[in-house]
């Protein structure tokens, strides 16, 4: 059974940091590219960052460059999203996604709220 389970979300103040984790099971993790997406209330889901299967390349949405870092640990079957200098507009549900050709798996999401 394929599972992606996000954790690490919560309520933080503007300027603070947060690290999200997504633990995978049920598929060959190392063969999949991993991505983080987010969806704010009333908005479409948007791509945050992607990391290739071997971890050699990363890609970020322009608004996250320099503030967010994606990483993966294939031995632990986990992908991370380190977020710095959080802003209220970063408030959203954050989802991880695993992709390999026609195969795409999603987690259930974790809420991140940035508010003073």
C-alpha positions as CSV (number, residue, x, y, z in Angstrom):
1,X,0.0,0.0,0.0
2,X,1.4,3.3,-1.1
3,X,1.6,6.0,1.6
4,X,3.0,9.5,1.8
5,X,2.6,11.0,5.3
6,X,3.5,14.7,5.8
7,X,4.3,16.1,9.2
8,X,5.8,19.2,10.8
9,X,3.2,21.7,10.0
10,X,1.9,24.2,12.5
11,X,1.4,27.8,13.6
12,X,4.4,30.1,13.4
13,X,5.0,33.8,13.4
14,X,6.2,35.8,10.4
15,X,10.0,35.5,10.0
16,X,10.2,32.1,11.7
17,X,11.3,28.8,10.2
18,X,9.6,25.4,9.9
19,X,10.7,22.0,8.5
20,X,8.2,19.7,6.9
21,X,8.8,16.0,6.4
22,X,7.1,13.4,4.2
23,X,7.6,9.8,5.0
24,X,7.0,7.3,2.2
25,X,6.2,3.6,2.0
26,X,4.9,1.1,-0.4
27,X,7.0,2.0,-3.5
28,X,10.6,2.2,-4.6
29,X,11.3,5.7,-3.2
30,X,14.7,6.2,-4.7
31,X,13.3,5.9,-8.2
32,X,10.8,8.7,-7.8
33,X,11.2,12.5,-8.1
34,X,9.7,14.2,-5.1
35,X,7.8,17.5,-5.0
36,X,6.2,19.8,-2.5
37,X,3.0,21.6,-3.5
38,X,0.8,23.9,-1.5
39,X,-2.7,25.1,-1.6
40,X,-4.0,28.2,0.1
41,X,-7.7,28.8,0.8
42,X,-9.6,29.7,-2.4
43,X,-6.5,29.2,-4.6
44,X,-5.2,26.5,-6.9
45,X,-2.5,24.1,-5.8
46,X,0.9,25.3,-6.8
47,X,4.3,23.8,-7.1
48,X,6.8,24.7,-4.4
49,X,9.9,22.7,-5.1
50,X,11.0,19.5,-6.8
51,X,14.0,17.2,-6.3
52,X,15.2,14.5,-8.7
53,X,15.3,10.8,-7.8
54,X,19.0,10.9,-7.1
55,X,18.8,14.3,-5.4
56,X,21.2,15.9,-7.8
57,X,18.9,18.6,-9.1
58,X,16.3,20.8,-7.4
59,X,13.9,23.3,-8.7
60,X,11.9,26.0,-6.9
61,X,9.0,28.3,-7.6
62,X,10.3,31.9,-8.0
63,X,8.6,33.1,-4.8
64,X,10.3,30.4,-2.7
65,X,13.8,30.6,-4.1
66,X,16.3,31.5,-1.3
67,X,13.8,30.8,1.4
68,X,12.9,27.2,1.0
69,X,15.2,24.2,0.6
70,X,14.0,20.7,-0.5
71,X,16.0,17.6,0.4
72,X,15.7,13.9,0.5
73,X,17.1,10.9,2.4
74,X,16.6,7.8,0.3
75,X,17.7,5.6,3.1
76,X,14.9,6.9,5.3
77,X,12.5,7.3,2.4
78,X,11.8,10.8,3.5
79,X,11.6,14.1,1.7
80,X,12.0,17.4,3.6
81,X,11.1,21.0,3.0
82,X,13.0,23.5,5.1
83,X,11.3,26.9,5.1
84,X,12.9,30.1,6.4
85,X,11.6,33.7,6.8
86,X,8.0,32.6,6.6
87,X,5.4,35.1,5.5
88,X,1.6,35.2,6.1
89,X,1.2,34.4,2.4
90,X,3.0,31.1,2.9
91,X,-0.1,30.0,4.8
92,X,-1.4,26.9,3.1
93,X,-1.8,23.1,3.2
94,X,1.5,21.6,2.0
95,X,1.5,18.3,0.1
96,X,4.2,16.0,-1.0
97,X,4.1,14.2,-4.3
98,X,6.1,11.3,-5.7
99,X,6.4,11.0,-9.5
100,X,7.8,8.4,-11.8
101,X,6.4,8.5,-15.4
102,X,2.7,7.8,-15.2
103,X,2.8,7.0,-11.5
104,X,2.0,9.9,-9.2
105,X,1.3,9.6,-5.4
106,X,0.1,12.3,-3.1
107,X,0.1,12.7,0.7
108,X,-2.8,14.0,2.7
109,X,-1.2,17.4,3.4
110,X,-0.1,19.3,6.5
111,X,-1.3,22.7,7.5
112,X,1.1,25.6,7.8
113,X,-0.2,28.9,9.2
114,X,2.0,32.0,9.4
115,X,0.4,34.6,11.6
116,X,1.3,37.0,14.4
